[in-house]
Amino acid sequence: MPRFQRSQPGPRGRPVVGHVVEPYLFQTGSWVYGQLTHLKRYAPIVLTARTENLDQFPFEPVFNYGTLGRTQKALLGLWKHRRRGLKDAFYERALRSRQARLIHAHFGPAGVAMLGVKRATRLPLVTTFYGADVSAVPRALTWRRHYARLFHEGDLFLAEGPAMRRALIGLGCAPEKVVVQHLGVALEQLPFSPRRPDPSGIVRILIAATFREKKGIPDALRAVARARRIYPRLQVTLLGDATQKPGDREEKTRILALLPALEGTVQCLGFQPHSVFRNALLQHHIFLSPSRTARDGDTEGGAPVSLLEAQATGMPVLSTRHADIPEVVVNGQSGLLSPEGDLETLTDNLTQLILTPARWAAMGAAGRAHIEAHHDLSTQAAKLEGLYDRVLWSPSAFATAGMMHQ
């Protein structure tokens, strides 16, 4: 845990932004990590109550409330003259010690949790929404009330795409406070490699996602099973597993039940480091990711970052017309989209792509060009810093911010 010091600004005098991530950092959080590591004009610090996967996502400084012992918490309580809300006090102290200028909460619930800190420090609060925090979380009346406070008190809300922006407005957020801020991927870590047929005739398909209903993995496996009847020489790699989130274990059971019929075709590797996923992208021909709306209303909100990374490497993708996926996949050019839950069309698209490998290179080139133009991480980080500028220096500029879509 970083030691607190008085008046410690960011490196080279850069304004400090406190990024709230709970935990720092979950296995699939490469897109949060990219935002932290690609800022140039602002100095990020991390505020969290728990850390994990630090070997994959090394970062300093991380202010981890979870490392405090009883004595440290008691001293913190004496300093703030309180017995409760000590995590808030810890975050307040961290922000003040670094002379932070702004708070950036990742996910809606983190934004809600930081409202007390915002009031105490009088710092602007930016909140980025990513998926379930837009679609599933606010279905509970209690969270609707929490979000009403967040939308009223927060300064700016970022959405991955126009579909998510509309969803936030539908939840009651003022349109002028919601801006589309695309996620980006580190192109320098994703070499472009045009896909060509394997001399053996084998077509390699990659599926990579958390075992969660909205990811549509059972649909992907059923489509593979049908396509295999027409083209038996398929090899599928499945990266991912269930987490402790409610519903994941049940989804894993559904996925495992489909695997015996695909024995010899599907290799399951579980959760893997992001570096393994990036290497797997280059070793496969087609990326299959048929997202859908879960029964509890959970959606991607925006779009899986894996679709961005796959296209960046020159891989054709198969997905669905779900949330903001049509914004990141150019249907008919960089990939093929089907209606969510439409197994017949998904299978037809998969079979079509398997049987026409001459299309792969052109589709891959279109995908790379699209990602370079709209989802380059360096460009998106610069745009994020521009939004920080507006919050800090020109709050009135957001009178028309709701019209921003890039």
Buried (B, 14 or more C-beta within 10 A) or exposed (E): BBEEEEEBBBEEEBBBBBBBBBBBBBBBBBBBBBBBBBBEBBBBBBBBBEBBBEEBBEBEBBBBBEEBEEEBBEEBBEEBEEEEBBBBBBBBBBBBBBBBBBBBBBBBBBBBBBBBBBEBBEBBBBBBBBBBBBBBBBEEEEBEEBBBEBBEBBBBBBBBBBBBBBBBBEBEBBEEBBBBBBBBBBBEBBEBBBBEEEEEEEBBBBBBBBBBBBBBBBBBBBBBBBBBEEBEEBBBBBBBBBBEEEBBEEBBEEBEEBEEEBEEBBEBBEBBBBEEBBEBBBEBBBBBBBBBBBEEBBBBBBBBBBBBBBBBBBBBBBBBBBBBBBBBBBBEBBBBBBEBBBBEBBBBBBBEBBEEBEBBBEBBBBBBBBBBEBBBBBBBBBBBBEBBBBBBEEEEEBEEBBEBEE
